[in-house]
């Protein structure tokens, strides 16, 4: 029979099939765990070492009155280490949350005005303005670290050998 014919080389499809098989078996929970642990670590480093908001803005110093109540070894957001020790991540479905369950954690993040939470027999709560000292969030460097983590995960767990 004379005429026209097409030959299809399907050897490349084996690699595509392998890639699809690996992609279908990917355990995103492992990636979520890695991201959660990394953001938790970044947040703890921000509190313990960097002392600045994710946007690079240095935290406000203590007021003179508050500074007088502190002792050696205490620093911004680190009195006895409770906030630092409480930072944790949790995974719920497709979300990764990083934060603290401590009652005052939100005040440290967002600040509070004098008397914002009412009065006690001793005076306003809080007794003075508390400036925001944003410790939760991602800096550009943090985002870059997370992108590197995701790229490494894809390279080692998803991309075919």
C-alpha positions as CSV (number, residue, x, y, z in Angstrom):
1,X,0.0,0.0,0.0
2,X,1.4,3.3,-0.9
3,X,0.5,6.6,0.6
4,X,1.1,8.6,3.6
5,X,1.9,7.4,7.1
6,X,2.7,8.9,10.5
7,X,4.9,7.3,13.1
8,X,4.5,8.5,16.7
9,X,7.3,8.1,19.1
10,X,5.6,7.7,22.5
11,X,8.7,7.1,24.5
12,X,8.4,10.6,26.0
13,X,5.0,9.8,27.4
14,X,6.5,7.4,29.9
15,X,8.2,10.3,31.6
16,X,4.9,12.3,31.5
17,X,3.1,9.3,33.0
18,X,5.7,9.0,35.7
19,X,5.3,12.7,36.5
20,X,1.5,12.4,36.7
21,X,1.8,9.4,39.0
22,X,4.2,11.3,41.3
23,X,1.9,14.3,41.3
24,X,-1.1,12.2,42.2
25,X,0.8,10.7,45.2
26,X,2.1,14.0,46.5
27,X,1.5,14.4,50.2
28,X,0.7,18.1,50.6
29,X,0.5,17.6,54.4
30,X,4.3,17.2,54.4
31,X,4.7,20.6,52.5
32,X,2.2,22.2,54.9
33,X,4.2,20.9,57.9
34,X,7.4,22.3,56.4
35,X,5.8,25.7,55.8
36,X,4.2,25.8,59.2
37,X,7.5,25.0,60.9
38,X,9.4,27.5,58.9
39,X,7.0,30.4,59.6
40,X,6.9,29.4,63.3
41,X,10.7,29.6,63.3
42,X,10.8,32.9,61.5
43,X,8.3,34.4,64.0
44,X,10.3,33.2,67.0
45,X,13.5,34.7,65.4
46,X,11.7,38.0,64.9
47,X,10.8,38.1,68.7
48,X,14.1,36.8,70.0
49,X,16.6,38.5,67.7
50,X,15.3,40.9,65.1
51,X,12.9,43.1,67.2
52,X,11.2,44.5,64.1
53,X,7.9,44.2,62.2
54,X,7.8,42.1,59.1
55,X,8.1,45.3,57.0
56,X,11.4,46.1,58.7
57,X,10.0,48.8,61.0
58,X,11.8,48.6,64.4
59,X,9.5,48.1,67.3
60,X,8.7,51.0,69.7
61,X,10.9,51.0,72.8
62,X,9.3,50.6,76.2
63,X,8.0,53.7,77.9
64,X,10.2,54.9,80.7
65,X,7.6,53.9,83.3
66,X,7.4,50.3,81.9
67,X,11.2,50.1,81.4
68,X,11.6,50.7,85.1
69,X,9.7,47.5,85.9
70,X,11.9,45.3,83.7
71,X,15.0,43.5,84.8
72,X,18.1,42.2,83.1
73,X,17.4,39.6,80.5
74,X,14.0,41.0,79.6
75,X,13.6,42.6,76.2
76,X,10.7,43.7,74.0
77,X,8.1,41.0,73.9
78,X,10.3,38.8,76.0
79,X,9.6,39.1,79.7
80,X,9.7,35.5,81.0
81,X,9.6,34.0,77.5
82,X,5.9,33.0,77.6
83,X,5.0,34.7,74.2
84,X,8.1,33.2,72.5
85,X,7.4,29.8,73.9
86,X,3.7,29.9,72.9
87,X,4.2,30.5,69.2
88,X,3.0,27.5,67.3
89,X,1.5,26.5,64.0
90,X,-1.5,24.4,63.2
91,X,-2.9,23.0,60.0
92,X,-6.6,23.0,59.3
93,X,-7.6,21.8,55.8
94,X,-5.7,24.0,53.4
95,X,-4.8,26.6,55.9
96,X,-1.7,27.0,58.0
97,X,-2.1,29.3,61.0
98,X,0.8,30.6,63.0
99,X,0.2,32.5,66.3
100,X,-0.1,32.3,70.0
101,X,-3.0,31.3,72.2
102,X,-2.0,33.7,75.0
103,X,-4.7,36.3,75.9
104,X,-2.3,39.2,75.5
105,X,-0.8,38.1,72.2
106,X,-3.2,40.2,70.1
107,X,-2.4,43.3,72.2
108,X,1.3,42.8,71.5
109,X,0.5,42.5,67.7
110,X,-2.0,45.4,67.4
111,X,-1.3,47.6,70.4
112,X,-4.0,49.0,72.7
113,X,-5.0,52.5,74.0
114,X,-5.1,53.4,77.7
115,X,-8.3,52.1,79.2
116,X,-9.4,50.2,76.0
117,X,-10.3,47.2,78.1
118,X,-12.2,49.0,80.8
119,X,-11.4,49.9,84.4
120,X,-10.3,48.0,87.5
121,X,-10.2,49.2,91.1
122,X,-6.6,50.2,90.4
123,X,-7.3,52.2,87.2
124,X,-7.6,51.8,83.5
125,X,-6.8,48.6,81.7
126,X,-4.2,48.9,80.2
127,X,-2.8,51.7,82.4
128,X,-1.1,53.3,79.5
129,X,-0.9,53.1,75.7
130,X,0.7,49.9,74.4
131,X,2.2,50.5,70.9
132,X,1.8,47.8,68.2
133,X,4.8,45.5,68.0
134,X,3.9,43.5,65.0
135,X,5.6,40.1,65.2
136,X,3.3,38.0,63.0
137,X,3.5,38.2,59.2
138,X,6.1,37.7,56.5
139,X,9.0,39.8,55.5
140,X,10.2,39.8,51.9
141,X,13.1,37.6,53.2
142,X,10.6,35.2,54.9
143,X,8.6,35.0,51.6
144,X,11.8,34.2,49.7
145,X,12.6,31.4,52.2
146,X,9.2,29.9,51.8
147,X,9.4,30.0,48.0
148,X,12.8,28.2,48.3
149,X,11.2,25.6,50.5
150,X,8.3,25.0,48.1
151,X,10.7,24.9,45.1
152,X,12.8,22.3,46.9
153,X,9.7,20.3,47.7
154,X,8.6,20.3,44.1
155,X,12.0,19.4,42.9
156,X,12.4,16.5,45.3
157,X,8.9,15.2,45.7
158,X,7.0,16.0,42.5
159,X,9.5,16.4,39.6
160,X,10.3,13.0,38.0
161,X,13.8,11.6,38.5
